[in-house]
Amino acid sequence: MNKLKLEVKSLENQVNAGRESIKSTETKLGYLVTWADLFDSSDMETKKMIVANLVNRVVVSKDYRISIEFNADVELLKLAS
């Protein structure tokens, strides 16, 4: 009986952690959608500022390979598209 109570409590904790993760992801996704809407209607200077906030760094290798490190989660960007 005690083992079942511990298992139920563990599962409740997992559900609560999942809910928090979903809430955080929805918030981040909302920010990305807002950035996208703002980007579409902005002038070039504002677009540069938006990109500067979304991109952490860009590395161009010797063989012209480009690596871009984003401030946002790549999975969230996929969800927004």
Buried (B, 14 or more C-beta within 10 A) or exposed (E): EEEEEEEEEEEEEEEEEEEEEEEEBEEBBEEBEEBBEEBEEEEEEEBEEBEEEBEEEEEEEEEEEEEEEEEBEEEBBEBBE
